[in-house]
Amino acid sequence: MNLNSKQMKVVKACAAIIALMLIFPPFEYVRGRYVESAGYSLFMSAPHDGITAQIAIVTLLVQWVGVLIIGALLVLVFKDASE
């Protein structure tokens, strides 16, 4: 599949956004059955409020899927775009 320049820009932008989401993932506090958002933080420095935070994997995966869907739609939109 040959991509034109606009499509390549979309692919590179999506890759950069996904990389940034990996570097600054969402965190959550889990207390028994109660889950509370802890915000976003650098990958190796989870937020500390006296409680251990963990990466919100499901939230992160949903965000990645959203970026991939939007990116795929944009690649299709720019399919016939001239250089």
Secondary structure as UniProt FT lines:
FT   HELIX           5..23
FT   STRAND          26..31
FT   TURN            32..33
FT   STRAND          34..40
FT   TURN            43..44
FT   STRAND          53..55
FT   HELIX           57..77
FT   TURN            78..80
//
